Amino acid sequence: MGKYLLAYRGGGMAESEAERDAAMAAWGAWFTKLGSAVADMGAPFAGCAAVTQGGAVSDGGASGLTGYSVLEADSMSVATDYAKSCPLLADGGSVEVYEAHAM
């Protein structure tokens, strides 16, 4: 069983309270469906800074990531199957799946 980081890109904050409630319900249903595969529900990102060699710091980052979750799965194939039903996809976002190697 491996760990896989789901890196979220895009999507957006719903404008009305009803839309936010519906989005939260969709995410809750998705995490419930994944069950014990969810190692860390993660969180949306609120801001970003980039640090380069030499210590220069700038606002923002090149990746455009908007959040993450960590899942446990038997393979990359299984992890990407989980990602295919992520609610972010219905909001125009995308999900990148990274395998995390044990150290």
C-alpha positions as CSV (number, residue, x, y, z in Angstrom):
1,M,0.0,0.0,0.0
2,G,1.5,3.3,-1.0
3,K,0.7,7.0,-0.3
4,Y,-0.4,9.3,-3.1
5,L,-0.6,13.1,-3.0
6,L,-3.4,14.6,-4.9
7,A,-2.4,18.1,-5.9
8,Y,-5.4,20.3,-6.8
9,R,-5.2,23.0,-9.5
10,G,-8.0,25.4,-10.4
11,G,-11.6,25.4,-9.4
12,G,-13.0,28.3,-7.4
13,M,-14.8,29.5,-4.4
14,A,-18.6,29.3,-4.8
15,E,-20.2,32.7,-4.7
16,S,-23.4,32.0,-2.7
17,E,-23.9,30.2,0.6
18,A,-26.1,27.6,-1.1
19,E,-23.3,26.9,-3.7
20,R,-20.7,26.7,-0.9
21,D,-22.9,24.2,1.0
22,A,-23.4,22.1,-2.1
23,A,-19.6,22.1,-2.8
24,M,-18.9,21.1,0.8
25,A,-21.5,18.3,0.6
26,A,-19.9,17.0,-2.6
27,W,-16.4,17.0,-1.1
28,G,-17.8,15.3,2.1
29,A,-19.6,12.6,0.0
30,W,-16.4,12.0,-2.0
31,F,-14.3,11.6,1.1
32,T,-16.9,9.2,2.6
33,K,-16.9,7.2,-0.7
34,L,-13.1,6.9,-0.5
35,G,-13.3,5.7,3.2
36,S,-10.1,4.3,4.6
37,A,-8.1,5.3,1.5
38,V,-8.1,8.9,2.9
39,A,-4.8,9.3,4.9
40,D,-5.2,13.1,5.1
41,M,-8.1,15.1,3.8
42,G,-5.8,17.9,3.2
43,A,-6.8,21.5,2.8
44,P,-7.2,24.3,0.3
45,F,-4.3,26.7,0.0
46,A,-4.8,30.3,1.1
47,G,-1.6,31.9,-0.3
48,C,1.8,31.2,-1.7
49,A,5.4,32.4,-1.7
50,A,8.3,31.2,-3.8
51,V,11.8,30.9,-2.4
52,T,14.7,30.7,-4.9
53,Q,18.4,29.8,-4.5
54,G,20.0,32.6,-2.6
55,G,16.9,33.2,-0.5
56,A,15.0,35.5,-2.7
57,V,11.2,35.4,-1.8
58,S,8.4,36.4,-4.1
59,D,4.6,36.3,-3.8
60,G,2.9,33.6,-5.7
61,G,4.2,30.4,-7.3
62,A,4.4,29.0,-10.8
63,S,2.4,25.9,-10.1
64,G,-1.1,27.4,-9.5
65,L,-1.9,24.7,-6.9
66,T,-5.0,25.3,-4.9
67,G,-4.9,22.4,-2.3
68,Y,-4.1,18.8,-1.6
69,S,-5.1,15.5,-0.1
70,V,-3.2,12.3,0.7
71,L,-4.6,8.9,-0.1
72,E,-3.4,5.3,0.4
73,A,-3.8,3.0,-2.6
74,D,-2.4,-0.2,-3.9
75,S,-1.1,1.4,-7.1
76,M,-0.9,4.6,-9.2
77,S,-3.8,3.2,-11.2
78,V,-6.0,2.9,-8.2
79,A,-5.0,6.4,-7.0
80,T,-5.9,7.9,-10.3
81,D,-9.2,6.1,-10.4
82,Y,-10.0,7.7,-7.0
83,A,-9.0,11.1,-8.5
84,K,-11.4,10.7,-11.4
85,S,-14.4,11.3,-9.1
86,C,-12.9,14.3,-7.3
87,P,-15.5,17.2,-7.0
88,L,-12.9,19.7,-8.2
89,L,-13.1,18.3,-11.8
90,A,-16.8,19.3,-12.0
91,D,-15.7,22.9,-11.1
92,G,-13.2,23.0,-14.0
93,G,-10.1,22.1,-12.0
94,S,-7.6,19.3,-12.4
95,V,-5.9,16.8,-10.1
96,E,-2.3,15.7,-10.3
97,V,-1.4,12.4,-8.6
98,Y,2.1,11.9,-7.1
99,E,3.4,8.8,-5.5
100,A,5.2,9.5,-2.2
101,H,8.1,7.1,-1.6
102,A,8.7,6.0,2.0
103,M,12.0,7.4,3.5
